[in-house]
Amino acid sequence: MADLLGEGGIGQFPLEQWFYEMPVCTRAWTTATLITSVLVQCKVLTPFQLFYSLRAVFVKNQYWRLLTTFFYFGPLSLDLLLHVFFLQRYSRLLEESAGRSPAQYSWLLAYATVLLLAMSPLFSIPFLGQGLSSTLVYIWSRRNPDTRLSFLGLMVFRAPYLPWVLIAFSFVMHGSIPKDEICGIVVGHTYYFFTDVFPPMYDGSRPLDPPGWWIRLFDGRGASTGGQEADVVHAIDGTEADGAEAEAAARARVARAEMPAAPEVPATG
């Protein structure tokens, strides 16, 4: 019962707990996806107002399409629920593994969205949410190669095969090659290579790490140097403490040397 109510106690339902336990970037993306689908289902919006188009964005100045193309996965349906499940699950796992700061994970999202937007006109992909989700699934699967997964209870396989299983499933369900998912895998492999494979080969160089100004944007002005300053302060404090201890020990030795020797007591019997 405590698990259902949450650590905070009374009045928190399992769905609410699940929602607030998601990291900030994953929570925002999941919320935007569900709200967009509901608005389309209620005919407040139409998919034609959401898809990405070079002409619509840069000629008609409809800049919101740069974001909404990643939020729309289709109308309310079982297919949408599957997309939301994979989105929040693997996005959450990656964001939690990136640490408490959203800077690292938000930089990954920014990198992936820019590359997918650049690839969209080449392959005529109007909606890029599935491509971005495939990027995250691919990166997670490569970083967890020994994890065993079960797909719909029908087959068991290791995590690196997950992106290809999902591509095969999409092909069976829709009867066409999922170009958006393939583009997502290409983007994900590029990021994985330059962050996990490339650094050990080239003296720790990490070309796709977020720049300092991006880290400061999310973590505050002193975030990038705060750890170094703490180490310096700790080292100074440690040096002063060592010096004080050495001085006290020297004074004790001098005091012992100046004390008169105790008189010898002759042995009896």
TAGIFEN-V82492 format. One line per field, one symbol per residue. psi: psi as a letter, one per 20 degrees, with the letter a starting at -180 (. if undefined). A space follows every 10 residues. Layout:
psi->???
//
This chain:
psi->hhhhhrhicq joqgggghgi iqrggggggg ghgggghghg hjkhrqhiih rppgghgigj kmihhhghhi hojrrorhgg hgghghghgh gggghhiiah pigghhhggg gghghhhhhg hhjlohpjgh gghhgggggg hhimhippqp okjhqprqhi ighhghghgh gghijqpnhh hghhhgghhg gggihhgggh hlkjpnijqq rhhgghhhjr hjhhiggghh hgggggghgh ggggggghhg hhggghhipq qpqqoqqq.
//
